[in-house]
Amino acid sequence: GARSGNLANPGEVKVAFTKEDVVLLGVPSFGGRVPPLALQKIKQLKTEGARAVLVAVYGNREQEDTLLELRDAAVETGFRPVAGVTAIAEHSVLRSIAAGRPDGEDILALRDIGEKIKARLDSGEVPELLALPGNSPYKPLGPAGMPIEVTADCVGCGFCAGNCPAGAIVNEYPSRSDGEKCIGCMRCLTLCPVHGRRLPDQLLAGLQERLAPACAQRKEPELFL
């Protein structure tokens, strides 16, 4: 039977899969790479040959080496990758990029992709090594942490700390973030009930200028079998 693990919990993941299981391994693409925290959690999983469908979600720029890195980590962990998928979601930092995605067109495309993956799984075919786009060695990792500002609206409720996947915010002092642990996912900004966290305007303006040209054209979900 299928089992699932919560990779958002910063603690140890204790999940094992059998050879009969099919596992969906999905990660966000941060700067064209798999976030190190996600890699750490994936490598804590246990399996001896479960089939895996790999998914990289990115903010309409490029997934670059994410799928390839995810495949390598999956193989190292003992999975047998059978398919790779890229999907687009609203950019986690610049919310105006890919706003509203995944949208209706994405859902239809992903349903079609799902049917094709099911057909591959039903066939029993497993490639010796799933061919995926990307380069090895992978592109260098960019800086992870973000200079998040806490505004006067913060009420110190600790909701951000309890929901930080990296454990970078201390519950007793939610106005402080550990820059070494922060992975820049922006979850704390998204979930804050009073909008008490923000990024500096100068940083956002610089990112907009740099990323807007690369993100201007709509990217579509892709399947690799």
RAZIUR-V626641 format. One record per residue. N is the residue number from 0. BURIAL is + if it has 9 or more other C-alpha atoms within 8 Angstrom, else -. D_FIRST is the distance of its C-alpha to the first C-alpha in whole Angstrom. Layout:
N,BURIAL,D_FIRST
N,BURIAL,D_FIRST
//
This chain:
0,-,0
1,-,4
2,-,7
3,-,10
4,-,14
5,-,17
6,+,19
7,-,22
8,+,23
9,-,25
10,-,24
11,-,22
12,+,18
13,-,16
14,+,12
15,-,11
16,+,9
17,+,8
18,+,10
19,-,8
20,+,7
21,+,9
22,+,11
23,-,14
24,-,16
25,-,19
26,+,22
27,+,26
28,+,29
29,-,32
30,-,35
31,+,33
32,+,31
33,+,27
34,+,28
35,-,28
36,-,26
37,+,23
38,+,24
39,-,24
40,+,21
41,+,19
42,+,21
43,+,19
44,+,16
45,+,15
46,+,13
47,+,15
48,+,14
49,+,11
50,+,13
51,+,14
52,+,16
53,+,19
54,+,21
55,+,24
56,+,26
57,+,30
58,+,33
59,+,35
60,+,36
61,-,34
62,+,31
63,+,33
64,+,31
65,+,28
66,+,26
67,+,27
68,+,27
69,+,23
70,+,23
71,-,25
72,+,23
73,+,19
74,+,21
75,-,22
76,+,19
77,+,18
78,+,16
79,+,17
80,+,18
81,+,18
82,+,20
83,+,22
84,+,23
85,+,26
86,+,26
87,+,29
88,+,30
89,+,33
90,+,34
91,-,33
92,-,37
93,+,39
94,+,38
95,-,40
96,+,38
97,+,36
98,+,36
99,-,34
100,+,32
101,+,29
102,-,31
103,-,31
104,-,32
105,+,29
106,+,26
107,-,28
108,+,27
109,+,24
110,-,23
111,-,25
112,+,23
113,-,19
114,-,20
115,-,22
116,+,19
117,-,17
118,-,19
119,+,19
120,+,15
121,-,16
122,-,19
123,-,17
124,-,20
125,-,20
126,-,23
127,-,24
128,-,25
129,+,24
130,-,28
131,-,28
132,-,31
133,+,32
134,+,35
135,-,34
136,-,36
137,+,34
138,+,37
139,-,38
140,-,36
141,-,38
142,-,39
143,-,36
144,+,38
145,+,40
146,-,43
147,+,42
148,-,44
149,+,44
150,-,47
151,-,49
152,-,46
153,+,44
154,-,44
155,-,42
156,-,39
157,+,36
158,+,34
159,+,34
160,+,33
161,-,30
162,-,29
163,+,30
164,-,27
165,+,29
166,+,31
167,+,34
168,+,36
169,+,37
170,+,36
171,-,40
172,+,42
173,+,40
174,-,43
175,-,42
176,+,39
177,-,39
178,+,39
179,-,38
180,+,34
181,+,34
182,+,33
183,-,34
184,-,31
185,-,34
186,+,31
187,+,34
188,+,36
189,-,34
190,-,33
191,+,36
192,-,37
193,-,41
194,+,41
195,+,42
196,+,41
197,+,42
198,+,43
199,+,47
200,-,48
201,-,50
202,-,46
203,+,45
204,-,48
205,-,48
206,+,44
207,+,45
208,-,48
209,-,46
210,+,43
211,+,44
212,-,45
213,-,42
214,+,40
215,-,43
216,-,41
217,-,38
218,-,35
219,-,32
220,+,28
221,-,28
222,+,25
223,-,26
224,-,24
//
